[in-house]
Amino acid sequence: MATSTTLEDVVSNYPVHPGSVLAEELAARGMTQKQLAEAMHRPAKTVNEVVNGKKGVTAETALDLEQVLGITAQSWLNLQSAYELTVARQRRAARPA
């Protein structure tokens, strides 16, 4: 198991999906989505959907990412939560008064 590290919490008015962070992390490591999927024992389609923002990071996925990449599961869940909260705030602000 890799050594755990943390990601900074993302606080922004612009929703940053954890898949964007994952894509950057894979690029920095020279790792493909397929390689990550194999290491996580998950379908490549699942990893691709997270990277492309079509799926969120679940607790199970966060644990798998922690094991393979060494970035804490809590960090991935924090990114997902921050993304969801930002999207919810934007939807609320767009509602008619």
C-alpha positions in Angstrom: 0.0 0.0 0.0 1.3 3.5 -0.9 1.9 6.1 1.7 -1.1 8.3 2.2 -1.1 12.0 1.3 -3.8 14.6 1.3 -5.2 17.0 -1.3 -6.0 20.6 -0.5 -9.7 21.2 -0.1 -11.1 23.0 -3.1 -13.3 26.0 -2.2 -14.5 27.9 -5.2 -17.5 29.3 -7.0 -16.5 27.1 -9.9 -17.4 23.4 -9.4 -14.3 21.2 -9.8 -15.3 17.6 -10.3 -12.9 15.1 -8.6 -12.5 13.5 -12.0 -10.6 16.6 -13.1 -8.2 16.1 -10.2 -7.9 12.4 -11.0 -7.1 13.1 -14.7 -4.3 15.5 -13.6 -3.0 13.0 -11.1 -2.9 10.3 -13.7 -1.1 12.6 -16.2 1.5 13.5 -13.6 2.1 9.9 -12.9 2.2 8.8 -16.6 -0.6 6.4 -15.8 -3.5 5.6 -18.1 -7.1 5.2 -17.1 -6.9 1.6 -18.1 -3.9 1.0 -15.8 -5.7 2.6 -12.9 -8.8 0.5 -13.5 -6.8 -2.6 -13.6 -5.0 -1.7 -10.4 -8.3 -0.9 -8.7 -9.9 -4.1 -10.1 -12.7 -2.0 -11.6 -14.0 -1.7 -15.2 -12.2 0.9 -17.3 -15.6 2.4 -18.1 -16.1 3.3 -14.4 -12.7 5.1 -14.2 -13.5 6.9 -17.5 -16.9 8.0 -16.2 -15.3 9.5 -13.1 -12.6 11.2 -15.0 -15.2 12.7 -17.4 -17.4 13.9 -14.6 -20.3 11.5 -15.4 -19.9 9.6 -12.1 -19.0 10.8 -8.7 -16.5 9.3 -6.3 -18.2 7.0 -3.9 -16.7 5.8 -0.6 -15.7 2.5 -2.2 -14.0 4.2 -5.1 -12.3 6.6 -2.7 -10.9 3.6 -0.8 -9.6 2.1 -4.1 -8.0 5.3 -5.1 -6.4 5.6 -1.7 -4.9 2.1 -2.0 -3.6 2.6 -5.6 -2.6 6.3 -5.6 -1.8 6.9 -1.9 -4.1 9.9 -1.7 -6.5 9.6 1.2 -10.0 8.4 0.7 -11.1 11.4 2.8 -9.5 13.7 0.3 -11.4 12.2 -2.6 -14.7 12.4 -0.7 -13.9 16.0 0.3 -13.5 16.9 -3.4 -16.7 15.2 -4.2 -18.6 16.9 -1.4 -17.2 20.3 -2.4 -18.2 19.7 -6.0 -21.7 18.7 -5.0 -22.1 21.7 -2.6 -20.9 24.2 -5.2 -23.3 22.8 -7.8 -26.2 22.9 -5.3 -25.3 26.6 -4.4 -25.3 27.5 -8.1 -28.7 25.8 -8.7 -30.1 27.6 -5.6 -28.8 31.0 -6.8 -30.3 30.4 -10.2 -33.8 29.8 -8.9 -36.3 32.6 -9.3 -37.0 34.5 -6.0 
